[in-house]
Amino acid sequence: MANLVGILNDLRNERGRVQQELEKLEKAISVVEDVTEPNHLGRVARTRRTARAHGPRRKMSAAGRRRIAAAQRARWAKLKVRRQLGQARQATRKMSTAARNRIAAAQRARWAELKAEKKQKMSARPAKKPAQKVQAKAA
């Protein structure tokens, strides 16, 4: 009996040790999940280690930033001038009435041809005989 009490104590001690290990594992898993789960933009967060793996971030010189800003300001100025002149949108191409009439006539001819083919197919098909009604015999 004393042997069973000792075994029971050993098992309880082992259970406590395993529970502590489980807690440590849970903490480790949560840390890794925080790093690998997507953020609010749906992207996986980059850690310093993964950022360094791809090389250092490139820096743009102040002169380069000034050139880009100047080009963008020029684009906006050009757009502003166009708006003031009422040319915000490019002029749409117009089709002449004669061209439109030619296209419409060609389309009508295509539809007439298709309609004639369909009519010819229907006339070539043998006519169906009307079904005769069968009268049920009274029992």
Backbone as JSON, one array per atom type, in Angstrom:
{
  "sequence": "MANLVGILNDLRNERGRVQQELEKLEKAISVVEDVTEPNHLGRVARTRRTARAHGPRRKMSAAGRRRIAAAQRARWAKLKVRRQLGQARQATRKMSTAARNRIAAAQRARWAELKAEKKQKMSARPAKKPAQKVQAKAA",
  "N": [[0.83, -1.19, 0.0], [1.94, 1.21, 0.78], [3.69, 1.52, -1.25], [2.0, 2.13, -3.39], [1.08, 4.66, -2.66], [3.38, 6.15, -2.88], [3.84, 5.91, -5.6], [1.58, 7.24, -6.54], [2.09, 9.86, -5.61], [4.38, 10.41, -7.13], [3.26, 10.39, -9.68], [1.53, 12.58, -9.51], [3.38, 14.66, -9.15], [4.7, 14.5, -11.61], [2.58, 15.18, -13.3], [2.2, 17.89, -12.58], [4.67, 18.94, -13.46], [4.46, 18.5, -16.23], [2.26, 20.12, -16.8], [3.36, 22.65, -16.36], [5.24, 22.66, -18.41], [3.5, 22.61, -20.58], [2.28, 25.14, -20.34], [4.49, 26.77, -20.88], [4.94, 26.02, -23.53], [2.55, 26.93, -24.71], [2.85, 29.71, -24.4], [5.08, 30.12, -26.05], [4.02, 29.35, -28.52], [2.03, 31.29, -28.87], [3.6, 33.58, -29.14], [4.98, 33.05, -31.52], [2.78, 32.86, -33.26], [1.84, 35.48, -33.2], [3.79, 36.72, -34.67], [3.65, 35.46, -37.17], [0.98, 35.56, -38.05], [-1.4, 37.18, -40.2], [-1.63, 40.76, -40.43], [-3.82, 43.63, -39.93], [-4.0, 44.39, -42.54], [-3.85, 42.12, -43.93], [-1.37, 41.15, -44.42], [1.62, 39.37, -43.59], [3.32, 40.07, -40.66], [6.48, 41.63, -40.69], [9.47, 40.7, -39.21], [12.43, 41.9, -37.55], [14.43, 40.14, -38.13], [13.55, 38.79, -40.48], [13.38, 40.95, -42.17], [16.03, 41.75, -42.41], [17.02, 39.55, -43.71], [16.36, 39.85, -46.34], [17.94, 41.87, -47.13], [19.26, 45.22, -46.63], [17.06, 48.07, -46.2], [16.49, 50.21, -48.93], [17.62, 53.53, -49.26], [16.32, 56.64, -50.25], [17.74, 59.37, -51.89], [17.81, 62.85, -50.93], [17.79, 64.53, -53.11], [16.7, 62.89, -55.07], [14.1, 62.54, -54.04], [13.26, 65.18, -54.28], [13.22, 65.51, -57.07], [11.19, 63.7, -57.8], [9.01, 64.85, -56.45], [8.87, 67.33, -57.77], [8.21, 66.49, -60.36], [5.69, 65.41, -59.88], [4.31, 67.7, -59.01], [4.36, 69.12, -61.41], [2.71, 67.47, -62.97], [0.24, 67.81, -61.66], [-0.11, 70.56, -62.04], [-0.4, 70.69, -64.81], [-2.79, 69.27, -65.12], [-4.49, 70.98, -63.76], [-4.49, 73.24, -65.4], [-5.71, 72.17, -67.67], [-8.25, 71.66, -66.65], [-9.13, 74.25, -66.14], [-9.37, 75.23, -68.69], [-11.45, 73.78, -69.55], [-11.09, 71.31, -70.62], [-11.07, 68.86, -69.39], [-11.71, 66.21, -69.92], [-10.76, 64.15, -72.63], [-11.74, 64.79, -76.01], [-14.5, 62.97, -77.24], [-14.69, 60.52, -79.8], [-16.61, 61.02, -82.7], [-19.04, 59.43, -84.69], [-19.92, 59.55, -88.08], [-23.18, 60.24, -89.46], [-23.75, 58.88, -91.8], [-21.92, 56.74, -91.7], [-22.85, 55.43, -89.45], [-25.39, 54.67, -90.35], [-24.66, 52.89, -92.39], [-23.5, 50.81, -90.9], [-25.72, 49.99, -89.39], [-27.42, 49.09, -91.44], [-25.94, 46.92, -92.42], [-26.01, 45.25, -90.19], [-28.77, 44.77, -90.03], [-29.06, 43.28, -92.38], [-27.54, 41.02, -91.73], [-29.12, 39.94, -89.64], [-31.48, 39.42, -91.06], [-30.59, 37.42, -92.79], [-29.96, 35.37, -90.98], [-32.5, 34.91, -89.95], [-33.82, 33.98, -92.21], [-32.42, 31.58, -92.66], [-33.16, 30.15, -90.39], [-35.89, 29.93, -90.81], [-35.9, 28.36, -93.09], [-34.82, 25.99, -92.11], [-36.84, 25.24, -90.37], [-38.96, 24.77, -92.14], [-38.0, 22.61, -93.57], [-38.09, 20.55, -91.82], [-40.01, 17.72, -90.93], [-43.52, 17.92, -90.39], [-45.07, 17.68, -87.21], [-47.31, 15.2, -86.09], [-50.49, 15.67, -84.67], [-51.06, 14.67, -81.34], [-53.06, 11.94, -80.4], [-55.81, 11.67, -78.3], [-56.21, 9.37, -75.75], [-58.84, 7.55, -74.62], [-59.86, 6.68, -71.41], [-60.93, 3.51, -70.38], [-63.91, 2.65, -68.82], [-64.13, 0.85, -65.87]],
  "CA": [[0.0, 0.0, 0.0], [2.84, 2.36, 0.85], [4.26, 1.63, -2.58], [1.01, 2.8, -4.23], [1.05, 6.07, -2.27], [4.58, 6.74, -3.48], [3.61, 5.99, -7.06], [0.58, 8.3, -6.72], [2.8, 11.14, -5.44], [5.24, 10.6, -8.3], [2.4, 10.74, -10.82], [1.06, 13.96, -9.32], [4.53, 15.53, -9.43], [4.91, 14.48, -13.07], [1.49, 15.96, -13.89], [2.52, 19.3, -12.37], [5.78, 19.3, -14.35], [3.94, 18.51, -17.6], [1.41, 21.3, -16.93], [4.25, 23.8, -16.5], [5.79, 22.61, -19.78], [2.43, 23.0, -21.49], [2.15, 26.59, -20.27], [5.63, 27.34, -21.61], [4.7, 25.8, -24.96], [1.47, 27.83, -25.12], [3.44, 31.05, -24.53], [5.94, 30.11, -27.24], [3.14, 29.29, -29.7], [1.38, 32.58, -29.05], [4.61, 34.54, -29.65], [5.21, 32.74, -32.94], [1.57, 33.21, -34.0], [1.79, 36.94, -33.35], [4.73, 37.11, -35.72], [3.31, 34.89, -38.48], [-0.39, 35.81, -38.47], [-1.55, 38.43, -40.97], [-2.09, 41.94, -39.69], [-5.12, 44.14, -40.39], [-3.96, 44.55, -43.99], [-3.78, 40.8, -44.54], [0.03, 40.8, -44.67], [2.32, 38.81, -42.45], [4.2, 41.08, -40.09], [7.9, 41.34, -40.9], [10.29, 40.92, -38.04], [13.74, 42.43, -37.91], [15.23, 39.06, -38.71], [13.15, 38.55, -41.87], [13.7, 42.15, -42.94], [17.46, 41.71, -42.7], [17.3, 38.44, -44.6], [16.19, 40.33, -47.71], [18.88, 42.96, -47.37], [18.87, 46.48, -45.97], [16.14, 48.91, -46.95], [17.19, 51.23, -49.71], [17.25, 54.89, -48.9], [16.28, 57.55, -51.39], [18.43, 60.62, -51.58], [16.95, 64.02, -50.89], [17.69, 65.03, -54.49], [15.74, 62.01, -55.75], [12.77, 62.9, -53.57], [12.91, 66.49, -54.86], [12.88, 65.3, -58.49], [9.88, 63.05, -57.86], [8.01, 65.84, -56.03], [8.75, 68.33, -58.84], [7.48, 65.87, -61.46], [4.28, 65.31, -59.49], [3.74, 69.05, -59.05], [4.15, 69.46, -62.82], [1.53, 66.75, -63.43], [-0.94, 68.46, -61.11], [-0.27, 71.86, -62.69], [-0.91, 70.42, -66.16], [-4.19, 68.9, -64.97], [-5.21, 72.17, -63.33], [-4.64, 74.08, -66.59], [-6.72, 71.55, -68.52], [-9.57, 71.88, -66.04], [-9.51, 75.65, -66.31], [-9.74, 75.42, -70.09], [-12.64, 72.98, -69.85], [-10.68, 70.13, -71.38], [-10.74, 67.84, -68.4], [-11.77, 64.93, -70.62], [-10.42, 64.24, -74.05], [-12.93, 64.79, -76.85], [-14.87, 61.63, -77.7], [-14.77, 60.43, -81.26], [-17.98, 60.95, -83.18], [-19.21, 58.7, -85.93], [-20.82, 60.29, -88.95], [-24.5, 59.63, -89.61], [-23.68, 57.94, -92.92], [-21.23, 55.55, -91.23], [-23.75, 54.74, -88.53], [-26.45, 54.06, -91.17], [-24.08, 51.73, -93.08], [-23.35, 49.74, -89.91], [-27.07, 49.51, -89.05], [-27.93, 48.32, -92.59], [-25.23, 45.65, -92.46], [-26.53, 44.43, -89.09], [-30.11, 44.31, -90.42], [-28.88, 42.24, -93.39], [-27.12, 39.8, -91.03], [-30.26, 39.38, -88.93], [-32.41, 38.88, -92.07], [-30.01, 36.17, -93.27], [-30.14, 34.37, -89.93], [-33.92, 34.62, -89.86], [-34.16, 33.16, -93.37], [-31.88, 30.25, -92.43], [-33.98, 29.51, -89.37], [-37.18, 29.63, -91.44], [-35.66, 27.26, -94.01], [-34.66, 24.78, -91.3], [-38.15, 24.88, -89.82], [-39.81, 24.24, -93.21], [-37.44, 21.33, -94.0], [-38.41, 19.58, -90.79], [-41.37, 17.18, -91.13], [-44.49, 18.42, -89.42], [-45.46, 16.7, -86.2], [-48.72, 14.85, -86.1], [-51.06, 15.96, -83.36], [-51.24, 13.5, -80.5], [-54.45, 11.55, -80.22], [-56.16, 11.43, -76.91], [-56.66, 8.01, -75.45], [-59.89, 7.59, -73.61], [-59.77, 5.61, -70.42], [-62.11, 2.64, -70.36], [-64.53, 2.55, -67.49], [-64.07, -0.53, -65.39]],
  "C": [[0.86, 1.25, 0.0], [3.48, 2.59, -0.51], [3.31, 2.38, -3.51], [0.94, 4.29, -3.9], [2.25, 6.79, -2.88], [4.42, 6.92, -4.98], [2.62, 7.12, -7.36], [1.22, 9.68, -6.6], [3.7, 11.44, -6.64], [4.42, 11.02, -9.52], [1.88, 12.17, -10.71], [2.17, 14.96, -9.61], [4.79, 15.63, -10.94], [3.83, 15.31, -13.78], [1.74, 17.46, -13.74], [3.64, 19.78, -13.3], [5.29, 19.42, -15.8], [3.04, 19.74, -17.82], [2.25, 22.57, -17.09], [4.87, 23.85, -17.89], [4.75, 23.04, -20.8], [2.23, 24.52, -21.5], [3.27, 27.28, -21.03], [5.43, 27.2, -23.12], [3.61, 26.73, -25.49], [1.99, 29.24, -25.32], [4.28, 31.14, -25.8], [5.09, 30.12, -28.51], [2.49, 30.64, -29.93], [2.34, 33.63, -29.57], [4.84, 34.3, -31.13], [3.99, 33.11, -33.78], [1.46, 34.71, -34.2], [2.68, 37.4, -34.48], [4.25, 36.65, -37.09], [1.9, 35.16, -38.93], [-0.49, 37.11, -39.24], [-2.07, 39.56, -40.09], [-3.4, 42.43, -40.28], [-5.17, 44.36, -41.89], [-3.89, 43.21, -44.71], [-2.36, 40.38, -44.85], [0.64, 40.23, -43.4], [3.31, 39.86, -41.97], [5.65, 40.67, -40.31], [8.67, 41.64, -39.62], [11.62, 41.48, -38.49], [14.57, 41.37, -38.6], [14.86, 38.84, -40.17], [13.45, 39.77, -42.73], [15.17, 42.16, -43.32], [17.81, 40.6, -43.67], [17.21, 38.87, -46.06], [17.14, 41.47, -48.04], [18.39, 44.24, -46.73], [17.89, 47.25, -46.85], [16.92, 49.95, -47.7], [16.7, 52.59, -49.3], [17.29, 55.75, -50.15], [16.96, 58.85, -50.98], [17.43, 61.77, -51.58], [16.75, 64.58, -52.29], [16.67, 64.19, -55.27], [14.31, 62.33, -55.35], [12.31, 64.22, -54.16], [12.51, 66.34, -56.32], [11.48, 64.68, -58.62], [8.78, 64.05, -57.5], [7.8, 66.88, -57.12], [7.95, 67.75, -60.01], [5.99, 65.76, -61.12], [3.61, 66.67, -59.49], [3.47, 69.47, -60.49], [2.91, 68.76, -63.37], [0.26, 67.42, -62.93], [-1.18, 69.82, -61.77], [-0.87, 71.69, -64.09], [-2.4, 70.08, -66.11], [-5.03, 70.12, -64.6], [-5.47, 73.09, -64.53], [-5.73, 73.5, -67.49], [-8.12, 71.75, -67.97], [-10.04, 73.3, -66.26], [-9.95, 75.93, -67.74], [-10.97, 74.59, -70.48], [-12.32, 71.74, -70.65], [-10.3, 69.01, -70.42], [-10.74, 66.46, -69.04], [-11.36, 65.14, -72.07], [-11.72, 64.14, -74.85], [-13.22, 63.36, -77.31], [-15.0, 61.64, -79.21], [-16.22, 60.29, -81.67], [-18.01, 60.23, -84.52], [-20.2, 59.49, -86.79], [-22.14, 59.53, -89.09], [-24.47, 58.59, -90.72], [-23.01, 56.64, -92.47], [-22.14, 54.73, -90.31], [-24.86, 54.02, -89.3], [-25.92, 52.83, -91.9], [-23.95, 50.54, -92.12], [-24.72, 49.14, -89.57], [-27.64, 48.66, -90.19], [-27.26, 46.96, -92.67], [-25.74, 44.71, -91.36], [-27.93, 43.91, -89.42], [-30.01, 43.18, -91.45], [-28.45, 40.93, -92.73], [-28.29, 39.14, -90.31], [-31.26, 38.77, -89.91], [-31.91, 37.54, -92.58], [-30.21, 35.06, -92.24], [-31.6, 33.95, -89.81], [-34.35, 33.72, -91.01], [-33.65, 31.73, -93.19], [-32.74, 29.48, -91.43], [-35.32, 29.07, -89.97], [-37.03, 28.42, -92.37], [-35.5, 25.95, -93.24], [-36.01, 24.3, -90.78], [-39.04, 24.27, -90.89], [-39.31, 22.88, -93.69], [-37.77, 20.22, -93.02], [-39.83, 19.04, -91.04], [-42.29, 17.66, -90.01], [-44.88, 17.32, -88.45], [-46.96, 16.45, -86.32], [-49.28, 15.16, -84.72], [-51.31, 14.66, -82.59], [-52.72, 13.2, -80.33], [-54.68, 11.24, -78.74], [-56.68, 10.01, -76.76], [-57.68, 8.11, -74.34], [-59.78, 6.4, -72.69], [-61.07, 4.81, -70.44], [-62.63, 2.57, -68.95], [-64.53, 1.11, -67.06], [-65.33, -0.99, -64.78]]
}
